[in-house]
Amino acid sequence: MKVTTIILAGGQGTRLQPLTTHHSKPAVCYGGRYRLIDIPISNSLNSDLRQIFVITQYLPEELHHHIHQTYRFDTNHPGSLEILSPQKNIDGELQLYAGTADAVRKNLPFILKSPADYFLILSGDQLYNINFQEMIQFAKSKNAELTIASLSVSEKDARRMGLLSIDSQNKVVDFIEKPQDPQILHKFELSSRFFENFQISEPQTPYYLGSMGIYVFTREALCSLLHSDQRNDFGYHLITTAVKKGNTVAHVYKGYWEDIGTVASYYEANLCLAGSDKGLNTYDQKNPIYTRPTFLPGPKIKSAKISQSIVCEGCIIEAEEISNCIIGFRSHIKQGSIIRDTIMMGNHFRNEPELDYWIGENCHIEKTIIDERVQIGDRVKITNKNKHITFDGDGIFVRDGITIITAGTTIPDGYEF
């Protein structure tokens, strides 16, 4: 049984603005060292699925560079990773993708050169540790045309996901994308029997079965669906059509999964790495998260009280305190500075002179996301003193109460926010 992975990595990520002003969403830094695209690629490779297509569109150059520098195959490690981007038609017009399904449809002639029996479709901006072989075997055992990965979610998450209703055989009998109507939500509420069947502790509040946006299609079903339903999106359009055809099943997953949909979810998922065992497992040596090799020295910590934090390679730390933080590659934090509850993405490219992006002396920074190539002067205070929930400024923004300093920003000495 041959399986090919298709990773949808072309979205603009508007809800993750302003982080996606300078990066495509799958190219956003995660955990100080990775890009979000590394997660689906690594999970595919760890599942021994080694033929991969990545479909890109928005701000693709940085993403393409990272993929080419990171993933290489040879005779001892066979496989292929192909990047597919919008092509020009005979009139020279660029054929941009109008949605997830449209992206696959426009690339179908190339994708079908693969001899795959099944296609695994993934998003380029989700976090999980999954061996997809279990899901593929489940799809085969059910003889399903489409298998949807799913998990139980709260009402808050249900409103931003596709919801499934399944029977006792895991067959999907109803589906709706991102419902907001309370009456519709009630219709999809999970029963006590669901939690008994899957040996999950039943919560006190209503829970729902949400689609993870991970699909396994048979070759024939994918081709047929893309041709019979010419609409643009899997979630909003084609999945509903497939469910109505009657041969769609749900594979129920019980592990960690997070969709990086908002600044708040991105912030929490990062800091979870430093202070909790409930987030993405990046310490599984048998199933590593691959990323671009840097060949950097270990962090040089001259002085600092560091707690519940990750400090990546190439850093020089002279701070007074670093607490509940992610400090990315090549970060330089100077003496006397206090950094709390902050994600510092660092600098993924070598700078000349070395480490000329830094946090200066005697700074105080809290609850902030600092993008790449940021230079912060001395005696700077970033604490959101006016308690903004949303704010737009020159290089400084606030979303969900979290301050964001965008890529390439320089903050002068003595600045306060």
C-alpha positions in Angstrom: 0.0 0.0 0.0 1.6 3.3 -1.2 0.8 6.6 0.6 1.8 10.1 -0.5 1.7 13.1 1.8 0.3 16.5 0.6 1.0 19.4 2.9 -1.1 22.6 2.4 1.3 25.4 3.2 0.0 28.3 1.1 -2.3 30.2 3.5 -1.9 33.8 4.4 -2.6 33.3 8.1 -4.6 36.5 8.6 -5.6 35.7 12.2 -1.9 35.4 13.1 -1.1 39.0 11.9 1.2 40.8 12.4 3.5 37.8 12.7 2.5 36.8 9.2 3.3 40.2 7.7 6.8 39.2 7.1 6.5 35.3 7.1 4.2 32.8 5.6 2.3 31.1 8.4 4.2 27.7 8.0 7.5 29.6 8.1 6.8 31.3 11.5 9.4 30.3 14.1 8.3 27.8 16.8 10.1 26.8 19.9 13.1 29.0 19.2 14.5 26.6 16.6 11.8 25.1 14.3 9.5 26.5 11.7 5.9 25.4 11.9 6.2 23.4 8.6 8.7 21.1 10.3 5.9 19.5 12.3 3.9 17.9 9.5 7.0 17.0 7.5 8.6 15.4 10.6 5.5 13.5 11.5 5.2 12.2 7.9 8.9 11.1 7.9 8.6 9.5 11.3 5.6 7.5 10.0 7.8 6.2 7.1 5.9 8.3 4.6 8.7 9.6 2.5 7.1 11.0 -0.7 5.9 14.5 0.2 4.4 17.4 -1.7 4.3 20.8 -0.1 1.9 23.3 -1.7 2.9 27.0 -1.1 1.7 30.4 -2.2 1.9 33.3 0.2 5.4 34.8 0.8 7.0 31.5 -0.3 10.7 32.4 -0.5 11.6 32.0 3.1 9.7 28.7 3.4 11.3 27.3 0.2 14.7 28.2 1.5 14.1 26.5 4.8 12.8 23.3 3.2 15.6 23.1 0.7 18.2 23.6 3.5 16.6 21.1 5.8 15.2 18.1 3.9 17.6 16.1 1.7 17.3 12.5 0.6 20.0 10.2 -0.8 20.4 6.5 -1.7 20.8 5.6 2.0 17.8 7.7 3.0 15.4 7.5 0.0 12.4 9.7 -0.5 11.3 12.9 -2.2 10.0 16.3 -1.2 8.5 18.4 -4.0 7.4 22.0 -3.6 4.5 23.0 -5.7 3.6 26.7 -6.3 1.1 28.6 -8.5 2.0 28.3 -12.2 1.4 30.6 -15.1 -1.1 29.7 -17.8 -0.6 29.9 -21.5 -1.4 33.6 -21.4 1.2 34.3 -18.8 -1.3 34.7 -15.9 -0.4 33.4 -12.5 -3.0 30.9 -11.5 -3.4 31.6 -7.7 -5.1 29.1 -5.5 -8.6 30.1 -4.2 -8.6 27.6 -1.3 -7.2 24.3 0.0 -9.1 22.1 -2.5 -8.3 24.4 -5.4 -4.6 24.2 -4.5 -4.7 20.4 -4.8 -6.9 20.5 -7.9 -4.6 22.8 -9.8 -1.6 20.5 -8.9 -3.4 17.2 -9.5 -1.8 16.4 -12.9 1.6 16.5 -11.1 0.5 14.9 -7.9 -1.0 11.9 -9.8 2.4 11.0 -11.2 2.8 9.5 -7.8 1.7 5.8 -7.8 0.0 6.3 -4.4 -3.0 4.3 -3.4 -3.8 6.8 -0.6 -3.1 10.5 -0.2 -2.6 11.9 3.3 -3.5 15.6 3.4 -2.1 17.8 6.2 -2.0 21.4 7.2 1.2 23.3 7.4 0.5 25.0 10.7 -0.6 22.4 13.3 1.2 20.8 16.2 1.0 17.1 17.0 3.0 13.9 17.5 1.2 11.3 15.4 2.2 8.1 13.7 0.0 8.2 10.7 0.4 4.5 10.0 -2.4 3.8 12.6 -4.8 6.1 10.8 -3.9 4.7 7.4 -4.5 1.1 8.6 -7.8 2.2 10.1 -8.8 3.7 6.8 -7.9 0.5 5.0 -9.8 -1.7 7.6 -12.9 0.3 7.1 -12.5 0.3 3.3 -13.3 4.1 3.5 -13.0 6.5 0.7 -12.2 9.3 3.2 -10.9 9.1 6.7 -10.9 12.3 8.9 -8.7 12.6 12.0 -10.8 13.9 14.9 -10.7 14.6 18.6 -13.1 15.7 21.3 -13.1 19.5 21.9 -14.7 22.0 24.1 -17.4 24.5 22.8 -14.9 27.3 22.5 -12.8 25.2 20.1 -15.8 23.7 18.4 -16.8 27.1 17.0 -13.6 27.4 15.0 -13.5 23.8 13.7 -15.4 21.4 11.6 -17.7 19.1 13.7 -18.5 15.5 13.0 -21.4 13.3 14.0 -20.6 9.6 13.9 -22.4 6.3 14.4 -21.3 3.2 16.4 -19.0 2.1 13.5 -17.2 5.5 13.2 -19.0 6.3 10.0 -19.5 10.1 9.6 -23.2 10.8 9.3 -23.1 14.6 9.5 -20.6 17.4 9.2 -20.6 21.2 9.5 -17.7 23.7 9.4 -17.3 26.3 12.2 -20.9 26.4 13.5 -21.9 29.4 15.6 -25.6 28.7 16.1 -26.2 27.2 19.6 -29.0 24.9 18.3 -26.6 23.5 15.7 -23.9 23.0 18.3 -26.4 21.1 20.5 -27.1 18.8 17.6 -23.4 17.8 17.5 -22.9 17.4 21.3 -21.2 14.2 22.2 -23.1 11.6 24.3 -21.8 9.6 27.3 -21.6 6.6 25.1 -18.9 8.2 23.0 -16.6 8.7 26.0 -17.3 5.1 27.2 -16.5 3.6 23.8 -13.2 5.5 23.5 -12.3 5.2 27.1 -12.1 9.0 27.6 -13.0 10.6 30.9 -16.3 12.4 30.3 -16.1 16.1 30.9 -18.8 18.0 32.8 -19.3 20.6 30.1 -20.5 19.8 26.5 -17.9 18.4 24.2 -17.9 17.8 20.5 -16.0 15.8 17.9 -13.8 18.2 15.9 -12.1 17.6 12.6 -8.3 18.1 12.9 -8.0 19.0 9.2 -6.1 15.8 8.6 -7.5 13.6 5.8 -6.7 10.2 4.2 -8.3 9.8 0.7 -8.1 6.9 -1.6 -6.7 7.9 -4.9 -10.0 7.4 -6.7 -12.0 9.2 -4.1 -9.8 12.3 -4.2 -9.8 12.5 -8.0 -13.6 12.0 -8.1 -14.3 14.6 -5.4 -12.1 17.3 -6.9 -13.8 16.8 -10.3 -17.4 16.5 -9.2 -17.3 19.4 -6.7 -15.5 22.3 -8.2 -15.7 24.5 -5.1 -12.5 25.8 -3.5 -12.2 24.6 0.1 -12.0 21.1 1.8 -13.6 22.1 5.1 -16.3 24.4 3.9 -17.2 22.6 0.7 -15.8 19.2 -0.3 -15.9 17.4 3.0 -19.6 17.9 3.2 -20.0 16.5 -0.3 -17.9 13.4 0.6 -19.9 12.8 3.8 -23.2 12.8 1.8 -21.7 10.1 -0.5 -21.7 7.9 2.6 -18.3 6.3 2.8 -16.5 8.6 5.2 -15.2 7.5 8.6 -13.6 9.3 11.6 -10.4 8.2 13.2 -10.5 9.3 16.9 -7.2 10.7 18.3 -6.6 11.2 22.0 -3.2 12.9 22.1 -1.9 16.5 21.9 -3.0 18.6 18.9 -3.1 22.4 18.4 -4.1 24.5 15.5 -2.0 27.7 15.4 -5.0 29.9 14.5 -4.4 33.0 16.6 -1.7 34.9 18.3 -2.9 33.6 21.7 -2.8 30.0 20.6 0.7 30.5 19.1 2.0 32.2 22.3 0.5 29.5 24.6 1.8 26.6 22.5 5.3 28.0 22.6 5.5 28.7 26.3 4.0 25.3 26.9 7.3 23.8 25.7 9.2 25.5 28.5 6.9 24.9 31.4 4.7 21.9 30.8 4.6 18.3 29.7 1.2 18.8 28.0 2.4 20.4 24.8 4.3 19.0 21.8 6.8 16.4 22.7 10.1 17.6 21.1 12.3 15.2 23.2 11.3 11.9 21.7 14.6 10.7 20.2 12.8 8.0 18.2 10.5 10.5 16.6 12.4 13.7 16.3 11.2 17.1 15.0 13.6 17.8 12.2 14.8 21.3 11.3 17.6 23.1 9.6 21.0 22.3 11.1 22.8 25.4 12.4 26.2 24.1 13.6 26.1 26.8 16.3 27.9 26.5 19.7 25.9 26.0 22.9 24.5 29.1 24.6 27.0 31.1 26.6 25.4 32.1 29.9 27.6 34.7 31.6 25.1 35.5 34.3 21.3 35.2 34.7 18.7 33.6 36.9 16.9 31.3 34.4 13.8 29.4 35.3 11.2 27.4 33.2 12.8 28.5 29.9 14.5 27.2 26.8 17.7 28.9 25.6 18.8 27.8 22.1 22.2 27.5 20.5 24.4 30.5 19.7 22.9 32.7 22.4 24.9 35.1 24.7 23.1 35.7 28.0 24.2 38.4 30.4 20.7 39.1 31.8 19.6 39.5 35.4 16.5 37.2 35.0 14.9 35.1 32.3 11.6 33.4 33.4 9.1 31.4 31.4 10.7 32.3 28.1 11.7 30.8 24.8 15.0 32.3 23.6 15.8 31.5 20.0 19.0 31.1 18.0 21.7 33.8 18.2 19.9 35.9 20.7 22.0 38.4 22.8 20.5 39.7 26.0 22.7 42.2 27.8 23.4 42.7 31.5 20.7 43.8 33.9 17.7 42.9 31.7 14.7 41.1 33.0 12.7 39.0 30.5 9.5 37.3 31.6 6.8 35.3 29.7 8.3 36.1 26.4 9.1 34.4 23.1 12.3 35.7 21.4 12.5 34.1 18.0 16.2 34.9 17.6 18.0 35.1 14.3 17.9 32.2 11.9 20.4 33.7 9.5 24.0 34.6 10.3 24.5 38.3 10.8 27.5 40.5 10.1 28.8 41.4 12.5 27.7 38.4 14.6 24.8 39.0 17.0 24.1 42.6 16.0 20.4 42.1 17.0 20.0 42.1 20.7 18.1 43.2 23.9 20.1 46.0 25.5 21.1 46.6 29.1 18.7 47.1 32.0 15.6 46.3 29.9 12.3 45.0 31.3 10.2 43.0 28.9 7.1 41.0 29.8 4.4 39.0 27.8 6.0 39.8 24.4 6.7 38.0 21.1 9.9 39.4 19.6 10.2 38.5 15.9 13.5 37.9 14.1 16.0 40.7 13.4 14.9 43.0 16.2 17.2 45.4 17.9 16.2 46.7 21.4 18.2 49.5 23.0 19.1 50.1 26.6 16.6 50.8 29.4 13.6 49.8 27.3 10.4 48.7 29.1 7.8 46.6 27.2 5.1 45.7 29.8 1.9 46.9 28.0 1.5 49.4 30.8 -1.9 50.6 29.4 -3.3 47.1 29.3 -4.2 47.1 25.6 -6.0 44.1 24.3 -5.5 45.3 20.7 -3.1 48.0 19.5 -1.4 48.9 16.2 1.8 50.9 16.2 5.0 51.4 14.4 6.6 47.9 14.7 4.8 47.3 18.0 1.4 45.7 18.1 -0.9 44.0 20.7 -3.1 41.0 20.0 -5.1 39.2 22.7 -3.2 41.3 25.3 0.2 40.0 24.0 2.7 42.6 22.8 4.3 41.8 19.4 7.5 43.4 18.1 7.6 42.7 14.3 10.6 41.6 12.3 13.3 44.1 11.5 12.1 46.7 14.2 14.6 48.8 16.0 13.5 50.2 19.4 15.6 53.2 20.8 17.1 53.6 24.2 14.7 54.5 27.0 11.5 53.6 25.1 8.5 52.5 27.2 5.3 50.8 26.2 
